[in-house]
Amino acid sequence: MKKNLSDMLLTCFVVLASLTAGGCAFLAGADDGQGLAGPRIRFVETLRNQGSLHGEGWRETVIATGPTASTLQQPNSVYADDFKVYVTDRYTDNLVTRSPRVFVFDRGAGTVTILDRAKGVDLLAPSGIVVDAFGIIQVADSQQGKVFGYDQQGKNPYTLGKRGELQYPAGLAVDKKRNRLYVADSHAHTVKVFDNIGMFLYDIGTSNGPGELKHPVAVALDRSGTVYVLDARRKRVVLYDIDGRYLRSFELTSEEPVAPAKPRGIAVDAEGRVLVTDEASNNVLIYDNKGTLIVTWGKTGRLIGDFLQPSGIFIDDRGIIYVADQMNGRVQEFQYIP
C-alpha cells in the first residue's frame, strides 16, 4: 500500500553547522516492514534571497520574513545548473502593479542577481525558464505569447514568437546536446521545437490519435532525450522520442479518489522516475518509468516539506530536486537518500 511521505515526517533539531551543510531538517520515506514504501527524500535548503546562500536559509523554514523587493514572492518556475539557480518570480510591489523578474542565485559567488525592467527584462506572466548551452536564459511569457532570450546581464538578444508561432507558452525544456528548445504551447495544444538560433523545427502532439495533446502545460527530457509532456486537460503524461514520434502515455493517478486536479510541473530523474506537482493538492506525485504511482509527497502548509501551490519542478545533474513553492514565496530543494 502506498504511503504519503508527509505522514512520515521526521524533524530533527541539529546545530547550525549541520543545517548549513544540508543537515537532516527533513526526512521523508520509511521502511514499512516489507521494503521501502518509496524513495526517501531529505530537505536540503530553502532559497528566498541572498541570505539563503549564506547559511540563513534555515531560519526561513521556521519563520518567514516579510516580502521585500530582494526576496522571492511568487516563484513559479525554476532551472539549475552546476552553480546557479534561475527562478521566475511574479513579483507584485503593490495590489495593482506587477513587475515580474528573474532571480539568479549564484551558489559559487554567494550572490543573487535580479533581472527586472531596470536591466532590460520586460515580462508580464513568466511561465517557464531554462538556460541553453550558450548561457542564454530563456523565459516563456504566456501572456505575451513569446519566449525571451536574455544574456546573463539581462539584455535581450532575441525573441521567439514575433511571427505568431506561439499562442500561450506555458513550459520549457532544453536539450543542450542537440541544441533544441521545447515549448509547451498550451492553447495551441502542441509542443513546438526550435533550434538554438530560434528556427522552428516541428510540432509534437498535433496528429490525431493517442499522441494528440490537449492543453500541455510542462515538458521535460530524460537523459536519453525522450520527451515527457504533462497533458493537463487529460491528466496524463505523454512520451515521445527525440524526433517527436509518439511512444506511450500513462494516466495521472493518486492515492485520493480522483486524479491530480491541477498538475503543473514535471521532471524526470536519473532513474526514469517522473515527478509531477499538483497545485490543487499541494503535493508532488512520483511515478516509476511505467507510470505506476510510487508515492505522494508533501502537504498543505508553510513548514519545510509543505507546499502552497507548487508549480515548476526541476532536477539537476546532481539529483537535487527544486520545487517552486509559489504562495510560500520560496524554492525548496530536496535530495534522494541512497
Salt bridges, closest charged atoms under 4 A:
GLU60 OE1 - ARG48 NE 2.75
ASP89 OD2 - ARG101 NE 2.87
ASP122 OD1 - ARG117 NE 3.19
GLU165 OE2 - ARG163 NH2 2.97
ASP175 OD2 - ARG178 NH1 2.73
ASP203 OD1 - LYS192 NZ 3.14
GLU212 OE1 - ARG234 NH2 3.91
ASP231 OD2 - ARG236 NE 3.16
ASP241 OD2 - ARG245 NE 2.86
ASP243 OD2 - ARG245 NH2 3.43
ASP269 OD2 - ARG273 NE 2.70
GLU279 OE1 - LYS262 NZ 3.16
ASP306 OD1 - LYS299 NZ 3.21
ASP316 OD2 - ARG318 NH2 3.43
ASP325 OD2 - ARG330 NE 2.74
